[in-house]
Amino acid sequence: MTKYILGVDVGSTHTDAVIVDENKNFVDGAKVITTPDVTTGIINAMRAVLEKTKIDKTSIMAVSFGTTHIINAIVQRKGLGKVGVIRIGAPATRSIEPGIDWPESLKKIVIVDYSIIRGGHEYTGEPIVELDEDAIDKALMRFKEMRVDAIAVTSVFSIVNPEHELYIAERARKLMPETPVVLSHEIGSVGLLERENATILNAATLKVMQGVVNALEKALKDLGLEHAKMFFAQNDGTVATKDFTVRYPIFTTVAPISNSIRGAYVLTNIPNAIVVDTGGTTSNIGALIKGYPREGLEVDIAGVRTNIRAPDIVSIGLAGGTIIKVQGDEIVIGPESVGYKLVELGIAWGGNTLTATDIALAKGVMIIDDPKCKPELPKQFLDLALVNKVYEKMVKMLEEAIDKVKTSPEPEIIILVGGGSAMWPRRLAGAKEVIRPEYAQYANAIGAATALVGAHVEKAFSYDAVSREKAMTLTIEEAKKKAVEAGADPATLEIAEVEEIAMPYLPGNAVRIRVKAVGKLKL
Amino acid sequence: MILTVQDVKDIAVGAAILGSGGGGDPYIGMLMAIQAVEKGKKVELMEPEIVDDNDFIVPVAMMGTPTVIIEKIPGGEEPVYVLRAIERYYNKDAKFITPIEAGGVNSMIPIVAAAYTGKPLLNGDGMGRAFPELQMVTFHLIGVKATPMILSDERGNTIVLDAIDNFWAEKIARAVTIKFGGSAYIAIYAMMGREYRRGAVKGAITLALELGRAIREAKKRGVNVFDAILDITKGFKLFKGKIVDVKRFNIGGFARGEAVIEGFDEFKNRRMTIKFQNENLIAIIDDEVIASTPDLITIVDIETAKPITTERLRYGLRVAVIGIPCDPKWRTEEGLKVVGPRYFGYDINYEPIEIRVKRLGL
């Protein structure tokens, strides 16, 4: 019997669900409107694709979700947990308190208490000062009294030496076993404040993620899919099991963006390209490198600086539903969008809001498979010279964004995906070739459905203290262990990426090693 | 004047522009200074003119590895340790604190020091920008010695360093910094009021402040940010374009390199090459030098007007290049010997930016 995987992707306008077989062949897909609670939209999309394909539900072995639940919860400050923050680094680090540059309204809800405790390590792995164990117990007891929902622990240079973070986890397990503890060395990279921020946000969203999992488990049961394994798309273009995701919700914040880049790879088999994902509201442009999204250095999550691994993208407010305003000689493109109301308000649907889709239809470059869409309407309504002028400007905006993503002037392959991607021409400046693969409108959900399970580990070493070989082996073994924890089949594990970064101006051959291990879903 | 949190933010923005591509990202420094201003004593900014001949003036700064500073953030009390130690050594009370380098992160550290000690802060520095080496300070030009200097860490370890010359001071201070774990607070070029009045680049902090404030207000009002920058710095818009190539080579421990910018708008069909070594040092349009060290060359993002440090230059960025005249102290024979193009190994005679710009008809 063929085994199938159901993939779901939540966009700002539409939620898509697709079914692919275990050999990554696309079976069918469905698009519904994203709902404010997200979950209803997901259920609607799953139901729609199940009805459309009539596939035997027992042959669907896994469901993979690329969702915006976590980022929405942070942006809307909904359902977030109260976090007790411990930073280990005094007497250093006291000059900047945790959360100092967070948006005030978010900080007030999340950071209910904090302690900066003596301890932490130097870049060499030696302690800065002895760990203050009494202060830790005191802080934990205080958190217990306050009934915090979770504890976030960040120690200076914990990615070189995590022992102080591990000690706190141990004490917390004894003193308040019911409260989850998040350790920063499992979350971020060098950069104390950014890593601490990500750790606190992870702690604050644990409850939200558990709620999401519960709701989706119920939904799967209602749809007759209770036997299917649940996976969640991760920021780095991989997926992880629900058990892993409930511990690390922060890794799902920008997953839908990575899904599109992965999906472009699966649909074309081209490992290196620039991917343009055009939906209803925005176009996200990112680089596909060796089959994975290129990652950026800093990620801003709802106004909070973090250093979690996430795709390096350029976003422009120009997509299918983008509103075009023409006043005399001036043309204003976006960033407002009619979103899913395109099919009521767009001129081609008999409305009277001029959108990017109307321009592309009038230009004759786009075909929309919807009987209610009348391309002749924008053609009658708009002057051809104006259409040409607006379209040229739109294309120029895209080309500039593509150029920002590139790392050299060499022409590259451009892959167009997403529901709005049909509006783009097949020729673009800086492109070796422009490809819009079949099923491009479902690339994100396909990306979620076909992703491998993966895990990242970053550690820092001094090669004077540990041999390079030993350091590599240690990091690789830990990445593999983590990938299995995230749901990978151990027999299929491979190392997708090894990066060795020298730390400048430091003696002792100080380096950081980053390893990404991936494997197939254990079905 | 008493510095507010908003002032600190504005100074950080202005200081990044005065960093001319170097001086470090003032982000961590800015957060430290914000907390210090909120929690510490009032920070009073005073003009160099009020200093008496025999007042003891202490410049404070931070040195170290960027990777360490973003991870092992300072404790906040280090400036108190360095001040106490230098007062003990000289057996004098420090009357004022001053920055030594107004460009980049070291614009912020003296604010932290002033807030935690209650000592007033002087509106001057020893560069009017950022430079990479210890002797590249205007006080050096009038014979003030860098040492005896103090180095402290967050634990309270304190070192008094009295070196035979600045070369040894640099060498030993680096070694101590490594033993401290990669970063240190320093008090350096301690001097008397008469020396400060003669040697300082005056108004360095208020220049950064006005610059940051003007950028903020221009953005709020939606008017041209670049005009605001040029107006305040008496600077020149040297170029607009897209970075098409960045080459880097590591020579003698310094991050040297070169960026090529392809012009657009009024600079269409022209090219600019920027040569850098930690800071931007030379700007060349087509084949003609348009600006050189010690004049300031700052590359900013064309949309946000945010300065781009040399380590962050990369293909595809849309930038504007701004040239700013340096303090006249640097334009003397002695000044150019220390920070002129030839010191950095470029076979170019220094000419003031305003003369070069006029000749090229920009």
Interface residues (C-beta under 8 A of the other chain):
Chain A: G89 A90 P91 A92 T93 R94 S95 I96 E97 I100 D101 G120 E122 Y123 T124 I128 V129 V156 F157 V190 G191 L192 L193 D403 K404 V405 K406 T407 S408 P409 M503 P504 Y505 L506 P507
Chain B: I28 L31 M32 I34 Q35 A36 T65 P66 T67 V68 I70 E71 K72 I73 P74 G75 G76 E77 V112 E154 R155 G156 I178 G181 G182 K242 V244 R314 Y315 G316 L317 R318
